[in-house]
Amino acid sequence: METMPTVGSRGPEEEVAARAGFVGAVAAVCRAVHATRPRRVVSLLVLVWVLNLFDLAYTIQAHRTGHFHELNPIARDLLDRPWALAGFKLAAVSAGSMILLSLRRHRLTELATWFLLLAYTALAIRWLDVCTILLARQ
């Protein structure tokens, strides 16, 4: 009659092989996450760019209607020249994007990009609130 193996009844070789299999599986998952991180960072940056363009359009429109006071002193000086403002924002976001892209394989870069996207999303929501209020006044 054959006996059933019990927990802990493996031999030392089997135990090492089982642990190596688990460690190998964890390493494979880590490699997969690491391999997809650069793609996630790029995708997040694309969304940041879309929201940045949204912010630029609403900033210029709100300034034209006189319902806006820019707090950024550099952007405030450029508001009367929309192309200059667009160039400034393009340069600033391009510089930041290049830094994040060059470091896209790091976990901290991905977290920073998520934070940036969250900030621009909150700004976009705020712009929608402002526009709703302005439309209600008309």
N, C-alpha and C positions, 0 to 999 in steps of 0.2 A: 504494500500500500504506500502510495506517494504522499508525502507531507506537504502542506501548503507553506510557502515562505511567510514569515511574520515580519512585522516592521522591525528594521534594524538587523535582519538576518542576512543581509548582503555581506559578501566578502569585501575586503579592503579594495580589491581591484574594481569591483562593481560600483562601490561607493565613489571612488575617484572618477570613474567614467560617468556616473550620474551627475556629479557636481560639474564636471567639465562640460557635459551637455547643457546644463542649466546656465553656466557661465557663458558658453558659446551662444545660447539663445538670447541672453541679455545683451551680449556684445553685438549680435546681429540686429537687434531692435535699436540699439544705440547708433549703429552705423546707418540704419535706415532713416532714423530721425535726423541724424547729422546730414545725410545726403539730401533730404527734402528741405532742410532749413533754408538753404540759399534760395530755393524756389519760393518759399513762403515769404521771405524778406522782399524779394522782387515783387511778388503779388501785392504785398502790403504797401510797398512804395508806389505802385501804380495807383492804388486807391488813395494814397496821400496826395498824389499829383492831381487826381480828379477833384478831390475836395479842396485842394489849394486853388485850382482854377475857379471853382465855385465861389470860394472866398474872395478872390480877386474881382470877379464879376459883380458880386454883391457890394463889395467895398466901393468900387467905382460908381455903381448905380446909386448907392445911398449917399455918396458924396455929391453927386449931381443933383439930387433932390433936396440937399441941404439938411438931411436928417441924420448926419453922421459926424462924429468927431474922432479922428484917428489918434490913438494914444502912442503909436510908434512914431518917434520924431523923424526918422528917416523917411518912412512912408508918408507921413504928413506933408513933408516938403515936396513929395513927388505926386501928390494927389491931383494937382492941376495939370499934370502931364501924364495921362493914363499909360502911354507907351513906356515912359520912364519907370513908372510904378511896376508895370508888367515885367520890364527888364530886371528891375531890382528883385522882385519876387522870384523870377526865373533863375537869376544868379544865386540867390540865397538857398532856394530849394534844390537846385542842381548841386551846389557845394555840399549840402547836407546829405543828399542822396548818394553822391559819390563816396563820401566817407562811409555811409552805411553799407553801400554795395561792396566796398573794398573789405569790409569786416563781416560780410553776410554769413559766414560759417560759424560765427560765435553766438552762443545762447544770449548773451547780454545785448548783442545787436538786435536780435529778434525781439527781445523784450522792449528795447528802446523804440523799435519800429512800431510795435503794437501800441505803446504809449503815445507815440506821435499820431497814429491813426485815431486813437481814442480822443485826443485833444482836438484834432481837426473835425471829427464827427460831432463833438460837443459844440464846436464853433458853428458848424453847418446847421445844427439844430437851433442854436441861438439866432442865426440869421433868419431861419424860417419863422421863428417867433416874432422877430422884429418886423419882418415883412407882413406877417398876419396882422400885427398891430397897426402898421402904416396903412394897409389896405382897408382896415376897419374904419379908420379916420376919414377916408375919402368918400 
